[in-house]
Amino acid sequence: MNKKDKILIIGAGLCGSLLALRLAQRGYKVEVYESRPDLRKVDISAGRSINLALSDRGLKALRLCGMEEKAREICIPMFGRLMHDKEGKTFSSNYSGRENEYINSISRGDLNAILLDEAEKHENVNIYFNKKCKKVDIEKNIAHFKDYQTKEEFPVIADVIFGADGAGSSLRKSYISERKFLFSYSQNYLNHGYKELEIPANKQGNHQISKDHLHIWPRGDFMLIALPNMDGSFTVTLFLSYNEGEFNFENLTSEEKITEFFEKEFPDALSLIPNIKEEFINNPTGPLGTIKCSPWSYQNKTLLMGDAAHAIVPFYGQGMNASFEDVFVLDEILNHFERSREIFDWKTVFKVYQKTRKKDTDAIADLAIDNFHEMKDHVANPLFKEKRKIEMDLEKHFPTQYFSKYSLVTFNENIGYNAAMEKGRAQDKALLNLISGDDISTSLDMTKEELEIVLKKIIKETNEILKEDKIAGL
Ligand code: FAD
């Protein structure tokens, strides 16, 4: 492997454009082919999540590529969740007891655009739009494309092909259809889909509800969330079953039924979404699924990255963050081999990459499903509220000693998702045992001394649970 290798990246989405930038910075010759038009010239945002929560793992990868500050300029910090009940009453729950820990709302299109701009500044990067990959001959390393404008079909040969073409990846489909090796693949859909709506800015161009929060209307079997945009609007997302329950996407077909649903379940949100009926009927309903597969690579020729390798449901706000972290992890592996002066090839890099990364992307996939239930249901549950309050107090008073599962996953960029999941789950178990048991009393207003006792007990019990889990796993 050498810097003269021609690299082909399929997909100029979030992962593909950051990967192109990083590989160009490392000196490779990179060609990127994207099926959609250039989003910097054509408005193509409709239908895909318009804004996203960007957090520390994503920021770490952006920092690596010199893009953190530019991204922060278009971020709106969200310090916690603001829950809305059916009566329109709200209560907030911070993401962390430490002040410097928050997540950021960012526009998918704007973030993608700054990454494309930066990648294109490099002479060794060429990005082509409106070119859809139809299939990849993984033996000969030839990707076959169709130009959407001219309808012309043409092949592209490369030394290495990266599939960063999202959940419907053409490279992944070629792994299945070419049957050159044993390829394991699973795709699991939730019975829930999502639909995006909009709370516009007020007449002065300002946000109508707090822009410092991610808003949630949890209703047990379904929920509404809203993230702020820079122009004063909010992108609202309804997560609802396709066909179960009194209200579902299949039966919400008439204007009357849509209004009845929102009047009953989300009256305060309804008053803020003036175009609800048009938007509900015209905006698409998207599916929510988890994709796991293995191996991600074929010989020294191809590698899947981002959603193409591990699409997840959006409830931990980590899909993009994980895809960006993929680029960071691959970069570290390239550094390791380059520094070691060992002779190495792409096959070795790809193998080490998957060995390092797969357990973490599997973990975040599972955590994201857990959070689906937590967000639509548990956040409004009194036991959950008590647990979160104690966690906030522990993080506030013992900022270097206690990190909740949410903090471990979202703000602790130096530990992998898998370690964060194992520790976080054990800690949750220990804390819930403590709250429901009677050997130690917990309350919403504990003194620092009382909290310290709780902390010691949690640390001890967490370690015991982790030890037991390890023994059980042998
Ligand atoms: P994509 O963003 O899907 O990009 C793939 C690119 O490849 C696209 O540009 C596509 O046009 C192109 N492409 C596809 N097929 C081809 C082809 N055959 N040939 C050429 N080009 C092709 N993540 C977070 O971190 N935080 C969040 O808050 C968050 N919220 C979300 C909310 C929703 C409703 C959804 C659905 C997802 C959310 N995600 C979130 C996840 C995030 O969107 C994805 O993980 C992220 O977009 C993955 O980036 P990617 O580049 O791998 O894939």
Boltz pocket constraint, residues with backbone or C-beta under 6 A from the ligand:
constraints:
  - pocket:
      binder: B
      contacts: [[A, 10], [A, 11], [A, 12], [A, 13], [A, 14], [A, 15], [A, 16], [A, 33], [A, 34], [A, 35], [A, 36], [A, 48], [A, 49], [A, 51], [A, 52], [A, 53], [A, 54], [A, 131], [A, 132], [A, 133], [A, 134], [A, 164], [A, 165], [A, 166], [A, 167], [A, 168], [A, 169], [A, 170], [A, 194], [A, 237], [A, 286], [A, 287], [A, 305], [A, 306], [A, 307], [A, 308], [A, 312], [A, 314], [A, 316], [A, 317], [A, 318], [A, 319], [A, 320], [A, 321], [A, 322], [A, 323]]
      max_distance: 6.0
